[in-house]
Amino acid sequence: MTDHLPINNPVLVFAIVATLILLAPIVMGRWRLPGMIGLLLAGAILGPNALGVLARDQSFVLFGTVGLLYIMFTAALEIDMAVLKRYRLHSVAFGLLTFSIPIGIGLFVARVLLGFDWPAAILLASTFSSHTLLTYPIASRLGITRNQAVTTAVGGTIITDTLALLVLAVIASSTRGEVDDLFWYRLAFSLAVYVGAILIGLPIVARWFFRNVAHDGVAQFVFVLATVFAIAALSHVAGSEPIVGAFLAGLAFNRLIPHHGTLMNRIQFTGEALFIPFFLLSVGMLLDLGIFLGGLRAWLVAIAMVVTILVTKWLAAEATRPVLGYSRDQARLVFGLSLPQAAATLAAVMVGYDLGLFDDTVVNGAILTILVSCVVAPVMVDRHGRALALAAAAEPAEVAVAPQRIVVACSTTAAARPLLELAVLIRDPAQQQPVFPLTVVEESAHSAADVAQAERTLAAVVGQLSAAEVPAQPVTRIAFNTATGILHARRELRGSEVVIGWRGRATPHELFFGSTVEQLLRDRHYTLVLARLTEPLNTCRRILLALPPHAEREEGFAAALAIVKRLAQQLGAPVTLFAQQAGDERLHAAMQRIKPVAELRPAPLARWADVMATLRAQHADGDLVVVYGVRPGGLAAEAVGAALPHRVAEQLHAAGLLVIYAAEPHPQDEPVVDTGEAAEPGGAPIRWA
């Protein structure tokens, strides 16, 4: 039987791996354990050092390396930059804690207890300070990635890993005799150029590519994938490691890939379904229990390394409670995120082995440390992350609002795509409400043919929502004119927002008989969003919000501002507020309390009449202008505000523009009854005669 092992048939190997990826979460779920533990154990049992069913060949090494870089990339990609900026000191503090405590205690263990000389002791101690965000996907699935504890752990990772890898570079160079007077200057210069090129140059190149070249999801995905791994491959030139390059690439792409967009969904799906499981299997295959039969020294080194990493990472995480004021669950979550050892640890140990600083016992001790940490950490993140998620779900909402049901008016497939992208970005995923693509067919003798064409249009746009995992309920409406059809459908669907495309100018027919927008504004009980999108939304740099006087006193202001802040959060773009009242600290504090979190930058105006001149002066390439629309008779109604959308459209003709007319809720609204017909994407169209 052993003549047939390990299995070399690539088709059979992939079938076995796919089966393991499928069964591991199911089997581990019966014991309430994360599925990644099952993959680690499967790799250890089926690997070359146990049953020998699977060989850790180049395919496992390749996909495993890709999986590790994917973890670092997606962790940086999902960071809420507004939260990170607010808690940046937390990240620095934890990064220094989780570096200094393990390396300090680890140096004592390596030098005194294990008897290593100074270069080997320092290098071994540095391996205890680094960690890999292996358990980040668990936090992502629990929906707690915006918790400040998660953001702190992710931000601290790049600090401690960079410091640990610098120690590795210095020890390796000093052992080879390469450290001279110019060494530190060369290292600092290469790292500065490398980091600057990624964080400054990459966003410029990527924004140009998304605007001018990538017109479909496949091209965007391949561009991101190629860029990330090219940056990771160049890390050695700068004296760093690929995991640092992948993390920096994620930070650079953060503002260009919306967190709930189609591209993000494709990136996460590919990693979690293929690359990350391969990495877990490849790590499990490294364990060789046979070395422990070689004597007491192997046991002593392995136990010392495992205990040191567990104790020091626990102490660093516990220090966040008195230092940063974190709760017990938050500290345990930080511990689970910062415990796993993988790439940096293995890289440092293998370099030490090649230089003659370490022997086989240290290599196997590192592998056992990786396995133990990768088994303990998922349990901690799952348990305490779930507790935080449940506690957040139990918190009462600050303001009771009706369910968000977005209706998107679709005329053609090409015109509908940017509007649906906007709807996905302003949608609150926590409410799990569908998006309603709506096509209105005007009553005529050819209505039947027009309805068929409308349904083909809706079928095409529903695929866009399905790719982003957003439930859709397509609607076809027959009416005498477009505005009447939209209003009737909105009432019957109990839509909270209606998104329509807008040219920014009126036709001669609309000037005489009244525009569609004027007819839509007759219904005051929903939020109307007019969109003139001239560039892809993910290339937006800033949001310029023009807020007329007294707008904050209107009933629908909070819901309208929540739309802007949600859009800003998804795009990672700051909101610059142009208003007379922008300098009011109480107003600023009140606006900050409206969720979600976004960066608000007040830009007070001396007079509201100067808003157009200020927008012209401040507008730059990549800015999205958002105007708070003035409804007739509202508190914010005045001449300048009413004419502002048309003036912006005419004078900033190349700018992306949104006009948001806030709803005026009325107490007679009945609760929305969800029929459940839109539970899955791509439902059958609804038609009213």
C-alpha positions, 0 to 999 in steps of 0.5 A: 500500500505504501507504494501508492503513497504519497498520492501524486495524481494532481486530480486526486490530490485536489479532490482530497483537498476540496473534500477536506475544505468541505468537511473540516468546518462541518466536523469541527462544528459538531464540537463548536470549534473553528473549521481551520483547526480541522484543516491543521489537524488534517494536514498533520495526519495526512502529511509526509510526517504521519500517514504520508497520504499527501506530500508537501510538494511545490503546489502546497508551498505555492498555494500555502504562500499565496494563502498567507499573503492573502490573509495579510492583504485582506486584513489590511483591506478590511480595516476601517480607516476612520476607526484606525485613525481614531485609535492609531495610538492604540495600535502603536501602543499594542504593537510595542507591547506585543513586541517588547514583552515577548522579546524581553522574556524570550531573550531570558528564556533563550539565553538563560534556560536554553543556553544559546549564545547572544546572536541565536538568543536574540533571533529566537526571542524575535520569533516570539514577538511576531505573529500572523493574522491567521484568525482574522477571517473568523473575526470577519465572519463574526462581523466585528472587524470594526471593533476597536480591539480588532483594529488595534490588533491589526494595526499592531501587527505591522509594527511588531512584525516589522520590528521582528523582521528588522531584528532578523535582517540585522542578525543575519547580516551581522553573522555574515559580516555585512553590518558596516557604517552604511548598513543602517542608512541603506536599510532605512533608505530602501524601506522608506522608498519601498513604503512610500512607493506603495502607499503613495504611488500605488493608489495613483496607478490603481485609480487610473487603472480603474478609471480608464482600463478596468471596465469589468470585474475580472480585469479589476480582480486580476489587476489587484491580484497581480499588483499585490504579489508583485509588491510582495515579491519586491519586499526582499529588495527593501530588506523586508518580507512578503507579508509586510508588502502584502499588508502595505498593498492592502492599506494602499487598496483600502480606499479603492475597494469598497468593503461591501462591493463586488470586487471585495466579495470576489477577493474574500471568496477566492481566499477563504474557499481556496488559498487560505485552506491550502495554507492551513493544510501546508502548516499542518504538514510541517509537524514531525513528531519523530524528532521528539524521540531523539532525547530530552533536549528536543522536548525542553526546547519545544516546551519552552518555546510553546509556553513562552509564546503563550505566556508572553502574548497573553501578557501583552494582550492583558496589558491592553485592559489597564493601558487601553481600557479594554474589556475582558472579551476585547483583551482575549480577542486581541490575544487570539488575533496576536497569538498565531505563529506562521510565516515570520516565525518560520522565516526567522528560524529557517534563516537561523538554521541556515546560518548555523545558529539553530539546530533541528530541535529549534526548527521542530519546536517552531513548527510545534509552536505554530501548530499549538498557537494555530489551534488555541487562537481560533478558539479564543477568537471564536469564543470572545469574538462571538461574545462581543458580536452578541453584546453589540447586537443586544445594544438598543439602536440610538434611533428607531428607523424604518427598514431600509428598502432601496428602490433603484430606477433602471432605464438601460443596463449601462445606466443602471450599473453605477446606480446599483453600485451606489445602492450597494454602497449606501445599503445597510447590510445589517438590516438584510433588506433587498434592493429593488431594481425598478423599470417603468414601462409607459402605457402604450400599444407596445407595452407587452414588447416593452415589458419583455425588454424591461425584464431582460434589462432587469435580469442583467442588472440583478446579476450585478447585485448577486455578484455582491451577495445582495438580495434583489427583487426586480420590479416592472411597473406599467404606468402613464409616465415614469414619475407616476410609476416610480411613486406608485411602486415606491409606496407599494414596496414601502421604499425608504430611498429611491435612487435615480439617474440625473442629467443635471439639466432640464429638457424644454419639455420639462421646463414647460410641463414640469420635470420628473424630479419635481413630480417625485418630490411631491411625495415627501415621505421617502429619501430621493437620491439623484445621481450623476456619476461621471467616474467609478465610485471606488476612485473617489478621494473626498466627499464634499457635502454642501449643507444649507442652513437649518438642514440639521433641524429637519426630521430626515436629516439623520437618515440623509447624513447616515447615507453620506457617512455610509458611503464615505465609510465604504469608499474610505473617503473623508467628508468635508462639510461646507456650511455656515453652521459647520463650525458649531461644536455641538452640531459636529458632535451630534453628527459624529454620533450618527452612525456609521463612523466616518471622518468629518472635516468642517469647512465653515462658510461666512455666508451660505451664498458663497457655497458655489464659489467655495465648491468651485475653488475646493473641487479637485479631481476625484471629488464627489459633490453631495448636495443636501436637497431643499424640499419646498416648504422645508426648514432649509428652504431658501433660494440659494439651496433650491438652485444649488444642484443645477448650479453645481451640475452646470459649473462643475460639469465633469464632477460626480454629483449626488443630490439627497432630498431627505424624507419627512416621516409621518406617524401614520406609517405602518410597520413594513411587512416583509413578505420574504419574497426577496430572501434570495438574489435573482428572484422573479420579477413582479409585474403590476398592470 
